[in-house]
Amino acid sequence: MSDELVFYTHPMSRGRIARWMLEELGQPYRTELLGYGTTMKAPDYLEVNPMGKVPAVRHGDAVVTECAAICAYLADAFPGAGLAPAPGDPLRAPYYRWLFFGAGPIEAAAMNKMLGFEVPEERRGNVGYGCYDDVMSTMETAIAGKDYLVGDRFTAADVYFGSHIGWGMSFGSVEKRPGFEAYWERISSRPAAVRAREIDDALLAEQAGTES
């Protein structure tokens, strides 16, 4: 089986999270740029992701979509990068906890905030994240007094959880609390994070020049 890594993305999408993860791996990968409403909905790409959305990663014959799943898969597929606690390590539990807290409560709460929707108090029991304030406080607790989410080292959980904080503060869906700002400044200054932003920003500029 070929082990080629192919990354399907758009430079202004959640693909920026997956790009950061790929840069942290230090492995070669090929980027396939797709357009909204065009190549994302083309038959060839719908075979990769029937949702017609990005990002997606093909690793040999394996296809992974959804950012949290991409981060988790890549961390396990390339253990040499040290981006996940090893199976059997007790730190695997908080690693999974915060990685998928990002994919569940944070994603839902932040998007509802952006859309101006607030869950009625009497219906909070029907919603997985309960209420926005509880999610923000839980996020703050997760990073309080430490550099990273899990133990004393950076992991894929920081890529995903941290990206929600960074993007959320930029778009107003996550409150700018001091703990969030310090954590985001720390992890977003990593060389791989800087490279990923530079790559996607250059692609955006190139795209804008083509369209003008």
C-alpha positions as CSV (number, residue, x, y, z in Angstrom):
1,M,0.0,0.0,0.0
2,S,1.3,3.4,-0.9
3,D,1.8,5.6,2.2
4,E,1.4,8.9,0.3
5,L,-0.4,11.6,2.3
6,V,-2.9,13.7,0.3
7,F,-4.5,16.7,1.9
8,Y,-7.8,18.0,0.5
9,T,-8.5,21.6,1.6
10,H,-9.3,25.2,1.0
11,P,-7.1,27.9,2.6
12,M,-10.1,29.5,4.3
13,S,-11.6,26.5,6.0
14,R,-11.2,24.1,8.9
15,G,-8.5,22.7,6.7
16,R,-6.2,25.2,8.5
17,I,-6.4,22.9,11.6
18,A,-5.4,19.8,9.6
19,R,-2.6,21.8,7.8
20,W,-1.2,22.6,11.2
21,M,-1.3,19.0,12.3
22,L,0.4,17.9,9.1
23,E,3.1,20.4,9.6
24,E,3.7,19.2,13.1
25,L,4.3,15.7,11.7
26,G,7.2,16.7,9.6
27,Q,6.1,14.2,6.9
28,P,5.8,15.0,3.2
29,Y,2.3,15.5,1.9
30,R,0.5,16.6,-1.3
31,T,-2.1,19.3,-1.2
32,E,-5.2,19.2,-3.4
33,L,-7.0,22.6,-3.4
34,L,-10.8,22.5,-3.8
35,G,-13.3,25.2,-4.4
36,Y,-16.6,25.8,-2.6
37,G,-19.6,24.7,-4.6
38,T,-17.4,23.5,-7.5
39,T,-14.7,20.9,-7.1
40,M,-15.8,20.1,-3.5
41,K,-19.1,18.9,-5.0
42,A,-17.5,17.1,-8.0
43,P,-18.0,13.3,-8.3
44,D,-14.4,12.5,-7.8
45,Y,-14.2,14.3,-4.5
46,L,-17.6,13.1,-3.3
47,E,-16.0,9.6,-3.4
48,V,-13.5,10.9,-0.8
49,N,-16.1,12.8,1.3
50,P,-19.8,12.4,0.4
51,M,-20.4,15.6,2.4
52,G,-18.5,17.5,-0.2
53,K,-16.6,19.4,2.5
54,V,-13.0,19.9,3.5
55,P,-10.7,18.9,5.0
56,A,-10.0,15.3,4.2
57,V,-6.8,13.3,4.3
58,R,-6.0,10.2,2.2
59,H,-3.1,8.1,3.6
60,G,-2.5,5.3,1.1
61,D,-5.9,3.6,0.9
62,A,-7.2,5.1,4.2
63,V,-9.5,8.2,4.0
64,V,-10.2,10.3,7.1
65,T,-12.5,13.3,7.3
66,E,-13.5,15.5,10.3
67,C,-10.7,17.6,11.9
68,A,-10.7,15.8,15.2
69,A,-10.5,12.4,13.5
70,I,-7.8,13.6,11.2
71,C,-5.7,14.9,14.2
72,A,-6.2,11.6,16.1
73,Y,-5.5,9.4,13.1
74,L,-2.3,11.2,12.1
75,A,-1.0,11.2,15.6
76,D,-1.4,7.5,15.8
77,A,-0.2,6.8,12.2
78,F,3.1,8.7,12.8
79,P,4.0,8.0,16.5
80,G,7.5,9.3,16.0
81,A,6.1,12.8,16.0
82,G,5.2,12.4,19.7
83,L,1.8,14.0,19.2
84,A,-0.3,11.5,21.3
85,P,0.3,9.5,24.5
86,A,1.0,5.9,23.7
87,P,-1.8,3.3,24.0
88,G,-1.9,2.2,27.6
89,D,-0.5,5.5,28.9
90,P,-2.9,6.9,31.5
91,L,-2.6,10.3,29.7
92,R,-4.5,8.8,26.8
93,A,-7.7,9.4,28.8
94,P,-7.4,13.2,29.1
95,Y,-6.0,13.3,25.6
96,Y,-9.1,11.8,24.1
97,R,-11.3,13.8,26.5
98,W,-10.1,17.2,25.4
99,L,-9.7,16.3,21.8
100,F,-13.3,15.3,21.5
101,F,-14.6,18.0,23.9
102,G,-13.4,20.2,21.1
103,A,-15.3,18.3,18.5
104,G,-18.5,18.2,20.6
105,P,-19.3,20.9,23.2
106,I,-16.8,23.6,21.9
107,E,-17.8,23.3,18.3
108,A,-21.5,23.3,19.0
109,A,-21.4,26.1,21.6
110,A,-19.1,28.3,19.5
111,M,-21.2,27.9,16.4
112,N,-24.4,28.6,18.1
113,K,-22.9,31.7,19.7
114,M,-21.7,32.9,16.2
115,L,-25.2,32.3,14.8
116,G,-26.8,34.2,17.7
117,F,-28.6,31.2,19.1
118,E,-28.9,30.7,22.9
119,V,-30.4,27.4,24.3
120,P,-33.4,28.2,26.5
121,E,-32.6,27.4,30.1
122,E,-35.3,24.8,30.3
123,R,-33.9,23.0,27.3
124,R,-30.3,22.8,28.3
125,G,-30.7,19.2,29.4
126,N,-31.5,18.3,25.8
127,V,-28.3,19.8,24.4
128,G,-25.0,18.1,24.7
129,Y,-23.0,21.1,25.8
130,G,-25.6,22.5,28.2
131,C,-24.9,26.2,28.0
132,Y,-22.2,28.4,26.5
133,D,-20.9,29.7,29.9
134,D,-20.4,26.2,31.1
135,V,-18.3,25.3,28.0
136,M,-16.1,28.4,28.4
137,S,-15.5,27.7,32.1
138,T,-14.6,24.1,31.4
139,M,-12.2,25.1,28.7
140,E,-10.6,27.6,31.1
141,T,-10.3,24.9,33.7
142,A,-8.7,22.5,31.2
143,I,-5.7,24.8,30.6
144,A,-5.4,26.5,33.9
145,G,-1.9,26.5,35.5
146,K,-0.3,24.5,32.7
147,D,1.3,24.9,29.3
148,Y,-0.6,22.1,27.5
149,L,-3.7,20.1,27.9
150,V,-2.1,16.7,28.5
151,G,0.8,16.3,30.9
152,D,3.8,18.4,30.1
153,R,3.9,18.2,26.3
154,F,2.2,19.4,23.2
155,T,-0.2,16.9,21.5
156,A,-2.8,16.7,18.8
157,A,-5.4,17.7,21.4
158,D,-3.7,21.1,21.6
159,V,-3.8,21.5,17.8
160,Y,-7.6,20.9,17.7
161,F,-8.7,22.4,21.1
162,G,-6.3,25.3,20.6
163,S,-7.5,26.1,17.1
164,H,-11.1,26.5,18.4
165,I,-9.8,29.0,20.9
166,G,-7.8,30.9,18.3
167,W,-10.4,31.0,15.6
168,G,-13.2,31.6,18.2
169,M,-11.5,34.6,19.7
170,S,-10.9,36.0,16.2
171,F,-14.6,35.6,15.2
172,G,-16.1,36.5,18.6
173,S,-17.5,33.0,19.3
174,V,-15.0,32.4,22.2
175,E,-14.5,35.0,24.9
176,K,-11.1,36.6,25.1
177,R,-10.2,35.5,28.6
178,P,-6.6,36.0,29.8
179,G,-6.0,32.2,30.1
180,F,-7.2,31.6,26.5
181,E,-5.0,34.4,25.1
182,A,-1.9,33.2,26.9
183,Y,-2.5,29.6,25.8
184,W,-3.1,30.5,22.2
185,E,-0.1,32.8,22.0
186,R,2.0,30.0,23.4
187,I,0.9,27.2,21.0
188,S,0.3,29.4,17.9
189,S,3.9,30.5,17.9
190,R,5.2,27.0,17.4
191,P,7.2,26.7,14.1
192,A,4.8,24.2,12.6
193,A,1.8,26.5,13.4
194,V,3.6,29.5,11.8
195,R,4.5,27.5,8.7
196,A,0.9,26.3,8.3
197,R,-0.5,29.8,8.5
198,E,2.1,31.1,6.0
199,I,1.2,28.4,3.5
200,D,-2.5,29.0,3.7
201,D,-2.2,32.8,3.8
202,A,0.0,32.6,0.6
203,L,-2.6,30.3,-1.1
204,L,-5.4,32.8,-0.1
205,A,-3.4,35.7,-1.6
206,E,-2.7,33.7,-4.7
207,Q,-6.4,32.8,-5.0
208,A,-7.4,36.5,-4.6
209,G,-5.0,37.5,-7.3
210,T,-6.4,35.0,-9.7
211,E,-9.9,36.1,-9.1
212,S,-9.2,39.8,-9.4
